[in-house]
Amino acid sequence: MLEDVAPSPMNPGEWEAWQRVLASLDSLPVGYRSDLGRFLLDALAAVAEAEAGTTAWRMRTFSAGPDRDQLGFAVCSALTDRTRAAFSAWLQLRHHERGESTDLTHLTSVGVLLTPRTDGYRDWDTTVHAISGDPELTDDELRTYQDLFNTPDARQEQVRGQRPESP
């Protein structure tokens, strides 16, 4: 995954921020890496079986402590503008939730989204999103994101992985 992310094209002014994202991803404790690898491989296999008309998701967060970056990983059956927006919303919500118990001023959440490819060029696409500080979600955004990702039905659907396509 780091090999997918590291060579991403960027403007020279973004290099320092990109190094921080790479360092965050590389900070995942060794003990969690095999668990993450198994999660990602299982999730890629599961979302490949999504029923027509649905978008399958698998999502997981890792946090090494309140003063460390939070890492979020998601696998989705399709890469569209809507699934990118849903992934961004999920990461913003998870980052916001950290702020309920700690100061977000110097904290970052980094998310990686994998989506299967069927063109034979590669097995998956990798999308990275990072957020630092207060995401400043409006009350409406917070309520919408909580309804999507924090209701009992949404949690059950995330466990099974079948979610109707969202924002």
Accessible surface in RSA format (square Angstrom, percent):
REM  Atomic radii and reference values for relative SASA: ProtOr
REM  Chains: A
REM  Algorithm: Lee & Richards
REM  Probe-radius: 1.40
REM  Slices: 20
REM RES _ NUM      All-atoms   Total-Side   Main-Chain    Non-polar    All polar
REM                ABS   REL    ABS   REL    ABS   REL    ABS   REL    ABS   REL
RES MET A   1    57.68  29.9  27.01  17.9  30.67  73.0  27.01  23.0  30.67  40.6
RES LEU A   2    53.98  30.1  52.00  37.2   1.99   5.0  52.29  36.7   1.70   4.6
RES GLU A   3   139.91  80.3 126.43  95.6  13.48  32.1  71.78 138.8  68.13  55.6
RES ASP A   4    36.02  25.2  19.47  19.4  16.55  39.1   4.81  11.3  31.21  31.1
RES VAL A   5     2.03   1.3   0.34   0.3   1.69   4.1   2.03   1.8   0.00   0.0
RES ALA A   6    42.55  39.1  35.10  54.2   7.45  17.0  35.28  49.7   7.27  19.3
RES PRO A   7   100.04  72.9  68.55  62.5  31.48 114.4  81.42  67.2  18.62 115.7
RES SER A   8    38.37  32.4  30.01  40.1   8.36  19.3  18.20  38.8  20.17  28.3
RES PRO A   9   134.60  98.1 104.73  95.5  29.87 108.6 114.89  94.9  19.71 122.5
RES MET A  10    57.65  29.9  20.07  13.3  37.58  89.5  30.78  26.2  26.87  35.6
RES ASN A  11    96.56  66.6  95.38  92.2   1.18   2.8  15.61  37.6  80.94  78.2
RES PRO A  12   127.13  92.7 104.94  95.7  22.18  80.6 114.66  94.7  12.47  77.5
RES GLY A  13    77.72  95.8   0.00   N/A  77.72  95.8  44.06 120.9  33.66  75.4
RES GLU A  14    83.18  47.8  81.17  61.4   2.01   4.8  35.33  68.3  47.85  39.1
RES TRP A  15   120.35  48.3 120.35  58.3   0.00   0.0 104.66  55.8  15.69  25.5
RES GLU A  16   143.47  82.4 139.00 105.2   4.47  10.6  50.55  97.8  92.92  75.9
RES ALA A  17    67.03  61.6  56.82  87.7  10.22  23.2  64.41  90.7   2.63   7.0
RES TRP A  18    45.60  18.3  44.84  21.7   0.76   1.8  45.13  24.1   0.47   0.8
RES GLN A  19    85.08  47.6  80.55  58.9   4.53  10.8  22.16  47.2  62.91  47.7
RES ARG A  20   112.32  47.2 105.68  53.9   6.64  15.8  54.56  74.6  57.75  35.0
RES VAL A  21    12.46   8.2  12.36  11.2   0.10   0.3  12.46  10.8   0.00   0.0
RES LEU A  22    30.90  17.2  29.94  21.4   0.96   2.4  30.25  21.2   0.65   1.7
RES ALA A  23    62.45  57.4  50.09  77.3  12.35  28.1  57.60  81.1   4.85  12.8
RES SER A  24     5.24   4.4   1.14   1.5   4.10   9.5   3.62   7.7   1.62   2.3
RES LEU A  25    10.77   6.0   1.58   1.1   9.19  23.1   1.58   1.1   9.19  24.7
RES ASP A  26    73.96  51.8  66.66  66.4   7.29  17.2  10.81  25.4  63.15  63.0
RES SER A  27    42.13  35.6  24.33  32.5  17.80  41.0  27.33  58.2  14.80  20.7
RES LEU A  28     8.72   4.9   6.41   4.6   2.31   5.8   7.38   5.2   1.34   3.6
RES PRO A  29    51.85  37.8  42.10  38.4   9.75  35.4  51.85  42.8   0.00   0.0
RES VAL A  30   124.07  81.6 114.96 104.1   9.11  22.0 114.96  99.9   9.11  24.7
RES GLY A  31    66.80  82.4   0.00   N/A  66.80  82.4  42.09 115.5  24.71  55.3
RES TYR A  32    95.17  44.4  95.17  54.1   0.00   0.0  51.20  38.5  43.97  54.2
RES ARG A  33    94.19  39.5  87.11  44.4   7.08  16.8  40.80  55.8  53.39  32.4
RES SER A  34    91.70  77.5  74.85  99.9  16.85  38.8  58.97 125.6  32.73  45.8
RES ASP A  35    58.68  41.1  52.96  52.7   5.72  13.5  21.59  50.8  37.09  37.0
RES LEU A  36    10.39   5.8  10.39   7.4   0.00   0.0  10.39   7.3   0.00   0.0
RES GLY A  37    28.05  34.6   0.00   N/A  28.05  34.6  27.83  76.4   0.22   0.5
RES ARG A  38   135.27  56.8 132.44  67.5   2.83   6.7  53.03  72.5  82.24  49.8
RES PHE A  39    32.35  16.2  25.74  15.9   6.61  17.2  31.88  19.3   0.47   1.3
RES LEU A  40    16.72   9.3  16.72  12.0   0.00   0.0  16.72  11.7   0.00   0.0
RES LEU A  41    96.59  53.8  90.37  64.7   6.22  15.6  90.71  63.7   5.88  15.8
RES ASP A  42    74.28  52.0  67.96  67.6   6.32  14.9  29.75  70.0  44.54  44.4
RES ALA A  43     2.48   2.3   0.48   0.7   2.00   4.6   2.09   2.9   0.38   1.0
RES LEU A  44    23.60  13.1  20.82  14.9   2.78   7.0  21.08  14.8   2.52   6.8
RES ALA A  45    65.52  60.2  51.65  79.7  13.87  31.5  61.65  86.8   3.87  10.3
RES ALA A  46    30.70  28.2  16.98  26.2  13.72  31.2  26.29  37.0   4.41  11.7
RES VAL A  47     1.91   1.3   0.00   0.0   1.91   4.6   0.00   0.0   1.91   5.2
RES ALA A  48    69.41  63.8  33.93  52.4  35.48  80.7  41.00  57.7  28.41  75.3
RES GLU A  49   138.01  79.2 116.43  88.1  21.58  51.4  46.29  89.5  91.72  74.9
RES ALA A  50    31.74  29.2   8.38  12.9  23.35  53.1   8.38  11.8  23.35  61.9
RES GLU A  51   119.68  68.7 110.61  83.7   9.08  21.6  41.23  79.7  78.46  64.1
RES ALA A  52   107.06  98.4  69.47 107.2  37.59  85.5  80.84 113.8  26.22  69.5
RES GLY A  53    83.70 103.2   0.00   N/A  83.70 103.2  44.70 122.7  39.00  87.3
RES THR A  54    49.51  35.2  34.20  34.7  15.32  36.5  35.31  47.4  14.21  21.5
RES THR A  55     4.53   3.2   4.17   4.2   0.36   0.8   0.43   0.6   4.10   6.2
RES ALA A  56     0.21   0.2   0.21   0.3   0.00   0.0   0.21   0.3   0.00   0.0
RES TRP A  57     2.90   1.2   2.90   1.4   0.00   0.0   1.25   0.7   1.65   2.7
RES ARG A  58    49.31  20.7  49.31  25.1   0.00   0.0  11.56  15.8  37.75  22.9
RES MET A  59    28.64  14.8   2.43   1.6  26.21  62.4   2.53   2.2  26.11  34.6
RES ARG A  60    84.56  35.5  77.87  39.7   6.69  15.9  27.31  37.3  57.24  34.7
RES THR A  61    52.49  37.3  33.44  33.9  19.06  45.4   2.78   3.7  49.71  75.1
RES PHE A  62    14.41   7.2   8.72   5.4   5.69  14.8  13.89   8.4   0.52   1.5
RES SER A  63    59.72  50.5  32.96  44.0  26.76  61.7  26.79  57.1  32.93  46.1
RES ALA A  64    47.73  43.9  11.39  17.6  36.34  82.7  18.83  26.5  28.90  76.5
RES GLY A  65    19.11  23.6   0.00   N/A  19.11  23.6  18.59  51.0   0.52   1.2
RES PRO A  66   100.98  73.6  90.85  82.8  10.12  36.8  99.42  82.1   1.56   9.7
RES ASP A  67   116.37  81.5  93.56  93.1  22.82  53.9  39.70  93.4  76.67  76.5
RES ARG A  68   104.17  43.7 100.83  51.4   3.35   8.0  32.74  44.7  71.44  43.3
RES ASP A  69    22.57  15.8  13.01  13.0   9.56  22.6   4.06   9.6  18.51  18.5
RES GLN A  70    14.35   8.0  14.35  10.5   0.00   0.0   0.12   0.3  14.23  10.8
RES LEU A  71     4.28   2.4   4.28   3.1   0.00   0.0   4.28   3.0   0.00   0.0
RES GLY A  72     0.12   0.2   0.00   N/A   0.12   0.2   0.00   0.0   0.12   0.3
RES PHE A  73     1.56   0.8   1.56   1.0   0.00   0.0   1.56   0.9   0.00   0.0
RES ALA A  74     0.02   0.0   0.00   0.0   0.02   0.0   0.00   0.0   0.02   0.1
RES VAL A  75     0.00   0.0   0.00   0.0   0.00   0.0   0.00   0.0   0.00   0.0
RES CYS A  76     0.00   0.0   0.00   0.0   0.00   0.0   0.00   0.0   0.00   0.0
RES SER A  77    29.31  24.8   9.15  12.2  20.17  46.5   7.04  15.0  22.27  31.2
RES ALA A  78    37.14  34.2  31.81  49.1   5.34  12.1  37.14  52.3   0.00   0.0
RES LEU A  79    54.25  30.2  25.04  17.9  29.21  73.4  25.04  17.6  29.21  78.6
RES THR A  80    50.98  36.3  45.31  45.9   5.67  13.5  50.98  68.5   0.00   0.0
RES ASP A  81   114.40  80.1 104.73 104.2   9.67  22.9  37.47  88.2  76.93  76.7
RES ARG A  82   124.22  52.2 123.17  62.8   1.05   2.5  45.63  62.4  78.59  47.6
RES THR A  83     1.42   1.0   1.21   1.2   0.22   0.5   1.42   1.9   0.00   0.0
RES ARG A  84   103.05  43.3  98.84  50.4   4.21  10.0  40.05  54.7  63.00  38.2
RES ALA A  85    47.11  43.3  35.76  55.2  11.35  25.8  43.15  60.8   3.96  10.5
RES ALA A  86     0.60   0.6   0.60   0.9   0.00   0.0   0.60   0.8   0.00   0.0
RES PHE A  87     2.65   1.3   2.65   1.6   0.00   0.0   2.65   1.6   0.00   0.0
RES SER A  88    24.02  20.3  24.02  32.1   0.00   0.0  16.87  35.9   7.15  10.0
RES ALA A  89     3.13   2.9   2.77   4.3   0.35   0.8   2.91   4.1   0.21   0.6
RES TRP A  90     4.26   1.7   4.26   2.1   0.00   0.0   2.26   1.2   2.00   3.2
RES LEU A  91     0.00   0.0   0.00   0.0   0.00   0.0   0.00   0.0   0.00   0.0
RES GLN A  92    36.66  20.5  36.66  26.8   0.00   0.0   2.70   5.7  33.96  25.8
RES LEU A  93     0.00   0.0   0.00   0.0   0.00   0.0   0.00   0.0   0.00   0.0
RES ARG A  94    27.51  11.5  25.92  13.2   1.59   3.8  13.74  18.8  13.77   8.3
RES HIS A  95     0.00   0.0   0.00   0.0   0.00   0.0   0.00   0.0   0.00   0.0
RES HIS A  96    42.60  23.3  41.62  28.9   0.98   2.5  32.08  33.1  10.53  12.2
RES GLU A  97    46.54  26.7  38.54  29.2   8.00  19.0  21.52  41.6  25.02  20.4
RES ARG A  98    24.52  10.3  17.84   9.1   6.68  15.9  19.56  26.7   4.96   3.0
RES GLY A  99    32.61  40.2   0.00   N/A  32.61  40.2   7.89  21.7  24.72  55.4
RES GLU A 100   124.18  71.3  83.38  63.1  40.80  97.1  43.81  84.7  80.36  65.6
RES SER A 101   104.18  88.0  65.48  87.4  38.70  89.1  53.90 114.8  50.28  70.4
RES THR A 102    41.42  29.5  25.96  26.3  15.47  36.9  19.27  25.9  22.15  33.5
RES ASP A 103   104.31  73.1  84.53  84.1  19.78  46.8  44.98 105.9  59.33  59.2
RES LEU A 104    14.47   8.1  11.41   8.2   3.06   7.7  11.41   8.0   3.06   8.2
RES THR A 105    82.51  58.7  61.23  62.1  21.28  50.7  47.08  63.2  35.43  53.6
RES HIS A 106   156.17  85.4 136.78  95.1  19.39  49.6 100.43 103.5  55.74  64.9
RES LEU A 107    13.81   7.7  13.81   9.9   0.00   0.0  13.81   9.7   0.00   0.0
RES THR A 108     5.05   3.6   5.05   5.1   0.00   0.0   3.85   5.2   1.20   1.8
RES SER A 109     0.00   0.0   0.00   0.0   0.00   0.0   0.00   0.0   0.00   0.0
RES VAL A 110     0.19   0.1   0.08   0.1   0.11   0.3   0.08   0.1   0.11   0.3
RES GLY A 111     0.00   0.0   0.00   N/A   0.00   0.0   0.00   0.0   0.00   0.0
RES VAL A 112     0.58   0.4   0.21   0.2   0.37   0.9   0.21   0.2   0.37   1.0
RES LEU A 113     0.21   0.1   0.07   0.1   0.14   0.3   0.07   0.1   0.14   0.4
RES LEU A 114     3.60   2.0   3.60   2.6   0.00   0.0   3.60   2.5   0.00   0.0
RES THR A 115     1.53   1.1   1.53   1.6   0.00   0.0   0.34   0.5   1.20   1.8
RES PRO A 116    38.72  28.2  21.51  19.6  17.21  62.6  21.51  17.8  17.21 107.0
RES ARG A 117    69.14  29.0  50.04  25.5  19.10  45.5  12.00  16.4  57.14  34.6
RES THR A 118   142.01 101.0 103.89 105.3  38.12  90.9  77.35 103.9  64.66  97.7
RES ASP A 119    90.01  63.0  51.70  51.5  38.30  90.6  47.10 110.8  42.91  42.8
RES GLY A 120    77.42  95.5   0.00   N/A  77.42  95.5  43.42 119.2  34.00  76.2
RES TYR A 121   167.12  78.0 138.33  78.7  28.79  74.9  96.91  72.8  70.21  86.5
RES ARG A 122    87.85  36.9  74.76  38.1  13.09  31.2  32.14  43.9  55.70  33.8
RES ASP A 123   111.88  78.4  97.64  97.2  14.24  33.7  20.01  47.1  91.86  91.6
RES TRP A 124    66.14  26.5  65.58  31.7   0.57   1.3  65.42  34.9   0.72   1.2
RES ASP A 125    39.59  27.7  39.07  38.9   0.53   1.2   5.75  13.5  33.84  33.7
RES THR A 126    35.47  25.2   4.44   4.5  31.03  73.9   4.44   6.0  31.03  46.9
RES THR A 127    33.95  24.1  29.78  30.2   4.17   9.9  27.85  37.4   6.09   9.2
RES VAL A 128    35.21  23.2   7.17   6.5  28.04  67.6   7.17   6.2  28.04  76.1
RES HIS A 129    60.52  33.1  57.17  39.7   3.35   8.6  38.75  39.9  21.78  25.3
RES ALA A 130    43.63  40.1  17.79  27.5  25.84  58.8  17.95  25.3  25.68  68.0
RES ILE A 131    27.23  15.5  22.76  17.0   4.47  10.8  27.23  19.6   0.00   0.0
RES SER A 132    72.40  61.2  48.57  64.8  23.83  54.9  34.48  73.4  37.92  53.1
RES GLY A 133    13.45  16.6   0.00   N/A  13.45  16.6  13.41  36.8   0.04   0.1
RES ASP A 134    91.49  64.1  71.15  70.8  20.34  48.1  25.02  58.9  66.47  66.3
RES PRO A 135    21.63  15.8   0.07   0.1  21.57  78.4   4.46   3.7  17.17 106.7
RES GLU A 136   136.39  78.3 112.48  85.1  23.92  56.9  39.93  77.2  96.46  78.8
RES LEU A 137    25.37  14.1   1.92   1.4  23.45  58.9   1.92   1.3  23.45  63.1
RES THR A 138    77.06  54.8  68.84  69.8   8.22  19.6  73.81  99.1   3.25   4.9
RES ASP A 139   109.40  76.6 101.82 101.3   7.58  17.9  23.18  54.6  86.21  86.0
RES ASP A 140    94.93  66.5  92.53  92.1   2.39   5.7  29.59  69.6  65.34  65.2
RES GLU A 141    67.67  38.9  64.42  48.7   3.26   7.8  21.77  42.1  45.90  37.5
RES LEU A 142    37.08  20.6  37.08  26.5   0.00   0.0  37.08  26.0   0.00   0.0
RES ARG A 143   130.65  54.9 129.72  66.1   0.94   2.2  60.36  82.5  70.30  42.6
RES THR A 144    66.22  47.1  62.34  63.2   3.88   9.2  39.62  53.2  26.60  40.2
RES TYR A 145    28.40  13.3  28.40  16.2   0.00   0.0   7.74   5.8  20.66  25.5
RES GLN A 146    60.24  33.7  59.64  43.6   0.60   1.4  12.95  27.6  47.29  35.9
RES ASP A 147    87.74  61.5  77.76  77.4   9.98  23.6  23.44  55.2  64.29  64.1
RES LEU A 148    29.43  16.4  28.92  20.7   0.51   1.3  29.43  20.7   0.00   0.0
RES PHE A 149     3.50   1.8   3.45   2.1   0.05   0.1   3.45   2.1   0.05   0.1
RES ASN A 150    40.24  27.7  23.77  23.0  16.47  39.7  12.72  30.6  27.51  26.6
RES THR A 151    45.74  32.5  43.20  43.8   2.54   6.1  41.22  55.4   4.52   6.8
RES PRO A 152   113.92  83.0 103.37  94.2  10.55  38.4 109.66  90.5   4.27  26.5
RES ASP A 153   104.79  73.4 103.55 103.1   1.24   2.9  28.34  66.7  76.45  76.2
RES ALA A 154     1.44   1.3   0.81   1.2   0.63   1.4   0.94   1.3   0.50   1.3
RES ARG A 155   122.94  51.6 121.30  61.8   1.64   3.9  47.68  65.2  75.26  45.6
RES GLN A 156    96.99  54.2  90.63  66.2   6.36  15.1  26.44  56.3  70.55  53.5
RES GLU A 157    40.05  23.0  40.05  30.3   0.00   0.0  11.99  23.2  28.06  22.9
RES GLN A 158    24.36  13.6  20.83  15.2   3.53   8.4   9.50  20.2  14.86  11.3
RES VAL A 159   119.41  78.6 100.42  90.9  18.99  45.8 107.69  93.6  11.72  31.8
RES ARG A 160   120.19  50.5 106.52  54.3  13.68  32.6  63.52  86.8  56.67  34.3
RES GLY A 161     0.00   0.0   0.00   N/A   0.00   0.0   0.00   0.0   0.00   0.0
RES GLN A 162    45.55  25.5  44.72  32.7   0.83   2.0  30.68  65.3  14.86  11.3
RES ARG A 163    24.81  10.4  24.56  12.5   0.26   0.6   1.93   2.6  22.88  13.9
RES PRO A 164    88.68  64.6  86.74  79.1   1.95   7.1  87.31  72.1   1.37   8.5
RES GLU A 165    66.08  37.9  47.61  36.0  18.47  44.0  17.19  33.3  48.89  39.9
RES SER A 166    11.31   9.6   4.30   5.7   7.01  16.2   8.65  18.4   2.66   3.7
RES PRO A 167    61.86  45.1  40.62  37.0  21.24  77.2  55.99  46.2   5.87  36.5
END  Absolute sums over single chains surface
CHAIN  1 A     9161.9       7257.2       1904.6       4939.0       4222.8
END  Absolute sums over all chains
TOTAL          9161.9       7257.2       1904.6       4939.0       4222.8
